[in-house]
Amino acid sequence: MTQHFPIDAIKDEFLSALKQHNTLILTAPPGAGKSTRLPLWLLSLAQYKDKKIYLLQPRRVAAKNIACYLSEQIGEPVGQSIGYRLKNDAKVSSNTRLEVITEGILTQIIQNDPELSGCGLVILDEFHERSLHGDLAYALARDVQQALRDDLQLVIMSATLAVKSLTEKLPDAVTLVSEGRSFPVDIEYSPVLNTQRLQQGYSSAKQWREHALKVIAQQAVEHNGSILVFLPGVADIKYLCQNLADKLVNASIQLCPLYGELSIAEQQKAIAPLSNGERKLVLATNIAETSLTIEGVTLVIDCGFEKTAIYDPKSLTNKLQQHTISKASAIQRAGRAGRLSAGKCLRLYSQEDFSRRDENSKSEIQQADLLPFVIEAARWGVTQLSDLPLIELPPQVKEQQAWQELYSLNIVTQQNQLTSHGKAVAKVSCHPRYAHMIIMAKTLEDKYKEKGLLSLACLIAVLLEERDVFSREQGRFNCNLVHRVDALLNEEIRGHLAHQVFKQADQLAKKFNSSVKHHSKLPVHYSGVLLALAYPERIAKYRYDSNVQSTSKTSQQTGEYVTTAGKGITVNLEDALLGETYIVAAQVSEVQIPTPQTRGLPNMMVQLAAPVDIEQLIEWGIVQSTDEIITTYNAKVDRITAQKLTKVNALVIDERASPEQLSNDLVAQLWSKELLKQGLSLLTLKDQDKALLLRWRWLTLYNKSLDLPCVDEASLLASSDTWFKPFVGDIKSKKQLNKCDFSEMFLSLLSYQQQQTLVKAAPEYFIGPTKRRCAIRYTDERLPIVSLPMQELYGLTTTPCVGTVGHNENGNNEASDKGAIPLVLEILSPAKRPIQVTQDLAAFWQGSYKAVQKDMKSQYPRHYWPDDPVNAKATRQTKRHLMKD
């Protein structure tokens, strides 16, 4: 008796729409039969008699399972009329009309056959998952339909589609809706204690797992049907499998893990129907949310978490991050319990928590690594993703970063077009970085006759794309990739994972007419060289602690490395790789390391790396070294020094003294740079230098008509190329610099005429009637000061002035000169103590002199104190000496 599916209700409408339209959108809830019933209708249609139909599924296990089920329905073995094609597995023949394939396979089919010759229909199932491969497969198929094949038909199917936004992108599409066949599902909540702390990351994984273990064990005993448990990741599944085994000995229930890294056979075991009366407990990741039907499941236990790949630009890789699922995912999971009968969903979180969750999950194009996506776009011939008919575009910054990474690997040009090397890279079925590494390994192997480089590159590529072959305990303090390669080659690692690694590596190598064998003697010491091809920005040099005064490098160890990109990464101080001078890091992750060096700040910790010989990289042209001369003023030794740096990008690989590089021009430039940095404090100015600047600044401040250059600090620094740089080219030390005649250097700013103006308008000394040179003290104040004994002023009737170029016979400006500024006279006693300060000498003689005279006579009777100082003769002698004269 033929089983009836809900989708059958729209069969006639669907087939009619296919005859009239080339683009259909079909929404059908889980269990409607859209994946297992609808494809069979198509085989009988005349319009596809000589054309192939591709049915896309987002997951391998679903694709294979659906192909096998459909073949069984028509009584044929899989691979005849209905077949499947996966990355490493295929069952097709010349008679195959319906191929169930993964989305990435369709992308490769279109890239190799842009017109999809012989294909009449492409069905994209479970489109709501919005994987990167799904978005790209859709965009390419849609582009073919719009530009090359207007007869190509597209059907987009999903249980939960945002139909409104999709129809906006597909205005020509016809939308069909099928009612589902679902039974009522009771929702119950059993939250973890302290759920708020758990969600905030404070609670340990152990606490959450123990709660899940308790609930699952209890339900396995009490519930009559099969149970499907949704868990975040493989580690959680393994933990529960291990701890449930003993608890379920007497429960008569089969324990089945289900996740993507299992073999197809192991995955099918988890979903295969059981005999009457048997039950199974399936522990699954979100792989079981859609497509797969697990017979007999009437209870779903939902942890409420999932792990998704989110691209981390710091680590250059997708990083699995655990986060809460959306409401749509939670509803989808609960629906798995009501496929065949009424069921129950037990959520391990609170109802309040559910109400706060996002309606839908973020698409991969917003958060995953875009490099594989972008290279396929370039292969298709577009130079920006907006040229493709995508459902949505990624953030522009992320897209530009992806193009730049491809450019740095010589995969695309600056115009985002594939280079000849890029075309070869695009045809290798692995990440572009690893495909680039494999192709370059082939080139190096041929050029330098190093056998096994290609095979080693293929093995490393698979190791980097698969999960770590070392157990958590093995890899705890061993991030060395070489040890993993050795362990595989020496068969220290066996089992399904090792088998898969060699199988995939061998398939990559076969494309280059090579192979990878278990016991082949591969040149594992070149592992770091190959990693440098994939991650040139991750070549790193060890950084010892120079502050530790020790001849032993062990005592200077920090675990810190500096990369060619100038960034810091860290190897655990207990790691086997620690101390290697140069490494290449393939995988790093951001962690908190509460050490004195990091002060608890986030650090990039190396997870997988290999040692490398930097000279080998330079010799083989994998990296280019450049020489750079660095001259600097070394304050510790007070000297100009020159260092010759050999660098690979930002990484210094060699540093040595190079005094021969210190040309006069270079030295002068460095002193000038240091002067601008430190200001005039760099110079040890003598008293006469400071006095010169004071006179000069005073004159430019109070007599702008003379038009002399300013010599405040800012002006001097701005003009240092004139007065400083030409004089210091042959000076190598600060001691020599201190001996310079800075006054002469400053005066080089003036012409001879200007120098004469400075001497006359702002003289250093006042030369009085006795011809003694008395220093004039200039300040920022307007009036300069001169100090001298009163006896040396006798006979002088006017106050001497400065500030102009006019002067009397004694070389001092007259008070009558226009613009002249009178000196402040500090009149001293014979003991050099101030007795009077005046700016009007004539008024002093006529006024307060009498009182001063009386006082001086009593204190200094041996000195000359005339009654008429205006007509007296200036002198530096006592009365006794005057009488002798």
BALUM-849255 format. One record per residue (C-alpha): x, y, z. Coordinates in steps of 0.05 Angstrom, whole numbers, plus 32768, in hexadecimal, padded with zeros to 4 digits. Example, Ala and Ser with C-alpha at 12.3 -4.5 7.8 and 13.67 -1.06 7.14 Angstrom:
2
80F67FA6809C;81117FEB808F;
END
This chain:
885
800080008000;801D80427FEB;802B80708026;800A80B58022;803280F48030;8017813A803D;803E81548002;8013812A7FD4;7FDB815D7FDD;8000818F7FB2;801C815E7F7F;7FF181767F46;7FFC81BF7F57;804781B47F5C;804C818E7F19;802181C27EF7;804D81FA7F11;808B81D77EF6;806D81D77EB0;806082227EB2;8098823F7EDD;80E282367EE4;80E9824C7F2D;80C1822F7F67;80C382397FB2;80A582017FDB;809982068025;808981C58049;809081B48093;80B8817780AB;809981358099;8073814E805C;809C8123802D;80BC815A8004;810081378004;80E980EE7FFF;80A980F47FD6;80AD812F7FA7;80EC81197F82;80CA80D97F6C;809481017F48;80C9811F7F1B;80E380DF7EFE;80A380D37ED9;80A081187EB9;80AD811A7E6F;80D0815D7E74;810A813C7E9B;810E80FD7E72;8151810E7E54;816781407E8A;818781377ECD;816A814E7F0F;819681647F48;817A81617F8F;81A681877FC0;81AC81758009;81D6819D803B;81F2815E805E;8214811F8043;81EF80EE806E;81AB810B8058;81BF810A800F;81D480C18011;819A80AB803C;816780CE800F;818680B07FD0;8183806A7FED;813B80748004;8123808E7FC1;814680557F9C;812580247FCA;80E180437FBB;80E880357F70;81077FF07F7B;814C7FFF7F62;81917FFE7F82;81AD80427F8F;81D8805A7F55;81A780497F1E;816F807A7F10;817D809B7F52;81C380A57F6D;81EB80D27F9B;822D80F77F96;8253810F7FD3;829A812A7FDC;82BB80E67FE7;828380B77FD4;825680AE7F97;8223807D7F7B;821080927F35;820E80747EF0;81FE80867EA9;81B580777EB8;81B180A67EF4;817B80DB7EE9;817380F57F30;81B381057F56;81AF81157FA0;81EC81417FAD;820881707FE1;820981BA7FD1;825581BD7FC7;825081887F92;821F81B27F6A;824F81ED7F6D;828681C37F4E;825681A87F19;824381EE7F04;828B82077F05;829E81CF7ED5;825E81D47EAB;8244821D7EAF;8207820C7E86;81F481CF7EAF;81EF81A87E6E;81BD816F7E73;819F81897EB4;8156819D7EB5;814881A97EFE;816E81BC7F3E;814A81B27F80;816881D47FBD;814D81B17FFB;815081CA8043;8163820E8028;8153822F806A;819582168086;81B8824B805B;81FD822B805A;8234824C8032;823482138001;81E882197FFB;81EA82637FEE;8220825B7FBA;81FF82217F97;81BE82487F94;81E182877F7A;820582627F42;81C8823B7F2E;819E827A7F2C;81D4829E7F04;81D482647ED1;818982687ECD;818882B47EC2;81C482BB7E94;81CF82797E70;819482497E77;815082697E7B;813282237E77;8156820B7EB6;812581FF7EEE;8131820C7F38;810981F37F73;811A820D7FB8;80FE81E47FF1;80FF81EB803C;80D781DC807A;80E082238094;80EC82588060;80EB82A38068;80BF82A3802A;80B582EE8027;80FF83008023;810B82C77FF2;80D382DB7FC2;80F083217FC1;813083047FA5;810882D67F76;80D083007F59;80C482CD7F22;80BA82937F53;807982707F63;806F825F7FAC;804D821E7FC3;803C82098009;803181C28021;800F81B08062;803A8184808E;802B814580B3;803D815280FA;80228138813B;801D8160817B;805D816981A2;805B817A81EC;809181AB8200;80B081A68245;80EA81CC8263;812081B28291;815481E98298;819981E182B4;81A281FD82FA;81C2824282F8;81B0824982AE;81BF829382AF;8206828682C5;820B824E8293;81F7827A8258;822682B0826F;825F827D826C;826D827882B6;8256823082BF;828281F682A8;827181C68270;8273819082A5;823781AE82CA;820D81B2828A;8220816C8273;8210814D82B6;81CA816B82B3;81C18150826C;81DB810C8281;81AA810882BA;816E811C828F;818080EE8255;818D80B28281;814A80BB82A4;812380C38263;814680878243;8129805C827B;80E4807D8280;80D3808D8237;80B88055820B;80CE806D81C6;810F808281A6;813180C281BC;815680F78194;8184812481BC;819F8164819D;81E4817681B8;821581AF81A6;82518187818F;827881478189;829A814D81CD;8256815081EF;823E811381C8;827C80EB81DB;827780FF8223;822E80E88228;823B80A88200;827280958230;824A80A5826F;820780898257;822280458243;822280298289;81E1804B829D;81BA802C8263;81D17FE48269;818B7FCE827E;816380028258;815D7FDA8216;816F801781ED;81A3801E81B6;81D3805881BE;81E4807A817C;821080B78171;820280E28134;82308119811B;8252812F80DB;8297811280E8;827C80CB80EC;828080A080AE;8242809C8083;82388054809A;823A806980E3;820A80A280D6;81D9807580B2;81DB804580EC;81C0807D8118;8185808B80EA;8174804580D2;8130802A80E8;81307FF78121;81097FB78128;80C77FB6814D;80CF7FC48197;81167FDE8192;8128802481A8;81638051819A;8182808D81BC;81A180BB8188;81D280EF81A0;81D881218167;81F281658154;81C58193812A;81D2816480F0;819081438103;816681838102;814F817A80BB;815081488081;815B810A80AC;812080E380C6;813080B68101;80F980838106;80D7807A8149;80ED80BA816A;80B680D48198;80E280FB81C8;8113813381B8;8141814D81ED;815C819181D7;819981AF81F9;818B81F281D8;81D281FC81BF;81F781F1817E;823C81FC8164;824782248124;8284823780FD;829382818106;82CE829F80E1;830182BF810E;832D82F180E8;836282EC811F;836A82A18117;835B82A180CC;832E826480D6;82E7825080E5;82DF8246812F;82A8821B814B;82828244817D;824A822C81A9;820D825881AE;81C2825281BB;8197823B8181;816082678164;8115825E816F;810F82428128;8143820C8137;812281FB817A;80DF81F28157;80FF81C98120;8120819B8154;80E08192817B;80BC817E813A;80E881418134;80C08122816D;807E81288148;808F810A8104;806A80C8810D;804180D0814C;803580FF8186;8075810E81AB;8098813881DE;80D2816981DE;80F98175821D;812281B5821A;815D81BA8249;815282058251;811B8231826B;80DD824B8247;80F482918257;813682828235;8111826981F7;80E882A981F3;812682D481F1;814882B081B7;814F82CA8170;811982B6813F;814B8299810C;81948286810B;81C882AF80E7;81DC829680A2;8222827C8096;823282B38064;823082E5809D;826182C180CA;8289828980A8;82CC828A8082;82BF82A9803D;82FF8293801C;82E382537FFB;82A4827A7FE8;82CA82B47FC9;82FA82887FA0;82BE82657F81;82A082A97F71;82E182BD7F4F;82E2827A7F2A;829C828A7F11;82B682CC7EF6;829B83007F26;82C883327F49;829883437F82;8263831B7FA4;822D834E7F94;823383367F4B;821382F47F61;81C882EC7F6D;81D382DC7FB7;819B82DA7FEA;81C683088016;820C83258014;8241831D804A;825D8359806F;82878381803D;82C48382806C;82C48336806F;82BF83308024;82F883618018;8323833C804A;831682FB8024;832A831A7FE1;836983368001;837D82F2801E;837582D27FD9;839E830A7FBA;83D682FF7FED;83DA82B67FD8;83DD82C97F8D;839982A97F82;837782E87F68;839083287F49;8384836D7F66;8346836E7F3A;832C832F7F5C;833683037F20;835482BE7F25;839D82B97F13;83B6827B7EEE;83CC82607F31;838882727F4E;8365824A7F18;838D820D7F2C;837E82197F76;8333821F7F6A;833181D97F4D;834E81B87F8B;831781A17FBA;833081BE7FFB;83378203801C;835A82357FEE;8395823D801E;83A181F2801E;839581EB7FD3;83C982227FC9;83F981FB7FF7;83EF81BA7FD0;83FB81DA7F8C;843982007FA4;845281BF7FC4;844E819E7F80;847681D87F62;84AB81D37F98;84AF81887F92;84BC818D7F47;84ED81C87F4E;851781AE7F88;850E81637F7D;84F281597FC3;84C8811B7FBE;848981167FE8;847C81607FF0;843A815C7FCB;8423811F7FF2;843681408033;8410817F801F;83D181558011;83D781328054;83E081758079;83A581938054;8377815C806C;8393816080B3;838481AA80B5;833C81A0809C;832C816580C8;832781648113;836881598139;838281128133;83A181198178;8373810F81B3;8367814981E1;839A812D8212;83CE811F81DC;83C8816581C0;83C3818A8202;840C81A08201;8420818B81BB;840B81B98183;8440819F8154;8422818A8111;846081618101;84528132813B;840C8125811F;8426811680D9;845B80E780F7;842680C48122;83FB80B780E4;8434809F80B9;844D807080F0;8406805680FB;8405806E8143;83C080898132;838E80588116;83448050810D;830F807480E4;832D80B980EA;837380A380D3;8353807C809A;832B80B98084;836780E78087;839080B98059;835680AD802B;834780F78021;83918108801B;839A80D27FE6;835F80ED7FBF;837F81327FBE;83C281157FA9;83A380EC7F71;838F812D7F4E;83DA81397F46;83EA80F17F33;840680E37F78;83F180BD7FB6;83F780BC8001;8408807A8020;840980668069;845280538069;846D80838036;84AA80A9804D;849080EF8048;84BF812A8056;849B813E8096;84D3817080A7;84B6819C8071;847281A28094;848181E880AB;849681FC8065;845381E5804A;842D82088081;84518248806E;843382428029;83ED82408046;83F98272807E;843182A2806A;841782D6809D;842082A280D4;846B829780CE;848382AA8113;84C482B4813A;84CE82A58183;84D582E181B1;850182D781EE;84FB8302822B;853583338223;8529834F8269;8541830E8288;858C8311828F;85A082CA8280;85CC82A5824E;8599826D824D;85608276821C;853782468246;85328277827E;851D82AD824D;84E382868230;84A182AB8228;847A827F81F8;846F82BD81CD;847A82C08182;847582FA8151;845982EC810C;846B830980C8;842B833180CE;84468352810D;8415832F813B;84238308817A;841182BF8185;8421829281C1;8436824A81CA;8427822B820E;84648229823A;845B81DE8243;845281D081F9;848281A281D4;848A81D6819E;84A3820C81CE;84E6822981BE;84E7821D8174;8505825B8156;84D5825E811C;8490823F8114;8454824480E6;84118245810A;83D8822480E6;83A4822A811D;839F825C8155;8368826F8185;835B82AA81B2;835F829881FB;836782BB823E;83AD82AF825B;83B282CE82A1;83FD82D882A2;8427831582B7;843B831E826F;83F483208253;83D3833F8291;839783128282;838B8330823D;837483038203;83AD82E081E0;83B282B881A0;83C7827281B6;83E582428183;83BC8203817A;83E181E4813F;842481F78121;846581DC8106;84AE81F2810C;84CC821080CE;8511822480B3;850C826D809F;854982678073;8527822E804E;84EA825A8041;851782918026;854082627FFC;850282437FDB;84E382877FCF;84A7827A7FFC;84B582BB8020;84DF82F7800C;85108318803B;852383618038;855A83898058;854C83C9807D;857C83F9809E;8563841580DF;8589844F80FE;857784668143;858F848F817D;859F845F81B5;8595848581F5;85B6844F821F;85F9845A81FD;85EB84A181E5;85FD848F819E;85E1848B8158;85DF84418144;85CE841D8103;85AD83D88100;85A583AE80C2;8563838880C7;8551834D809C;85068347809B;84CE831B8080;8495834D807E;848F836680C5;84BA832F80E3;8503833E80F3;852B82FE80E6;8571831C80EE;858D835B810D;85D68372810E;85FD83B28119;860E83D780D9;8638841580E9;864F841A80A0;8609842E808E;860E846E80B7;861884A28080;861A84EC8093;85D684F78074;85B884BD809A;85D784D480DC;85BF851B80D1;8579850280C2;857884D98101;85908512812D;855B853E810E;8527850A811C;853E85048164;853E8550816B;84F585538154;84E4851B8184;8507853881C2;8506858281B2;853E85B181C7;854785888206;8572855981DB;85A6859181D6;85D485A28210;85D285ED8207;860986178228;85FC8659824B;86108681820E;85E1865881E2;85A786658211;85B986AF8216;85BB86B581CA;8575869781C4;855B86C481FB;8576870381D7;855C86EB8194;851686D981AE;8512871B81D3;852387428194;84F2871D8167;84BD8728819C;84C6877381A5;84E1878B8162;84BC8767812B;84D2879B80F8;8517877C80F6;84F7873D80D7;8524870A80F8;851086C080F8;84EE86A78138;851686798165;84E2865F8195;84E78612819C;84B086028169;84D186308135;851686148141;84FD85CC8139;84D985DF80F9;851985FD80DC;854885C780F6;855A85B180AF;857B85F580A8;85A0860180EA;85A985BA8105;85AB858480D1;85E6859F80A8;861385A080E6;8608855A8104;8615852980CB;8658851280E7;8643850E8130;863784C88149;862E84D18194;860984FE81C4;864B851181E3;8663852E81A1;862085508197;8627857381DA;8668859381C3;864785B68188;864786028184;85FC860A8185;860186568183;862486518140;85EF86208129;85B6864E813E;85D7868A811C;85D9866480DA;8590867780D4;85A586C080CC;85C986E38093;8607870C80A4;85DE874C80A4;85AA872D80D2;85E087158102;85FB875C8105;85B587768113;85AE8744814C;85F1875A816A;85DE87A38167;859487A0817A;859C876C81B1;85E4877281C9;85FF874081FA;861F87768224;861687BE823A;865887E48233;8656881E8263;8684885B826C;86BB882F828C;86BA8801824F;86A987C4827A;867C87918259;863F87858283;8612874B826E;85CB875E825B;8596872D8275;855E87218243;851D86FF8257;84D686FA823C;84C9873C825F;84CE87798233;8506879B825A;854B877C825C;85768786829A;85BE879982A5;85E2879B82E8;861F87C782F7;863E87F18330;862388378338;866A88558331;866C883C82E9;862F886482D6;864A88A982EA;864888D982B0;861188B3828C;85D488DF8284;85A488B2825D;858C886A8267;85AC883B8234;857C88168205;857A87D881D9;854B87BF81A3;856287E88167;859E87EA813A;85B08832814B;85E5883E8180;8611887381A0;865C887581A2;865D884181D9;8636880F81B0;85F5881781DA;85B4883181BE;859E887781D2;855B887E81F4;854588AD81BD;854B88778186;85078864816A;84F188218185;8529881E81B8;851A87FB81FA;853D88178238;856687E58261;855387DA82A9;859087F082D0;859D87C8830F;85CD87F68334;85FD87D28362;862587E583A0;867087D883A3;865D879583C3;863487848384;85F2878A83AA;85B787AC8387;85AB87F283A4;857C880E836E;855687F88330;8544882C82FD;852F883582B5;853A888182B8;8582889182C9;857988DD82C4;854088DB82F6;856A88B08325;85A388E28325;8574891B8333;854A88F88366;855B88BD8394;85A588C08387;85B088EE83C3;859388BC83F3;85BA888383D4;85FA88AD83D5;85F388BA841F;85E98871842E;8623885A8403;8653888C8421;864688708466;864E8828844F;8685882F841C;86AE886E842E;86EA88598404;86C1885E83C3;86B1889B839A;866B88B983A5;866988FC837F;86368931838D;862C893C8342;862B88F68322;8615891182DE;8655893782D5;8681890682FB;86AF88D482D8;869B888C82DA;86CD885F82FD;86DB88198316;870E8832834B;870C88498393;871A889083AA;8762887E83BB;877088668374;874C88A28357;877988D2837E;87B688AE8364;879D88B9831D;
END
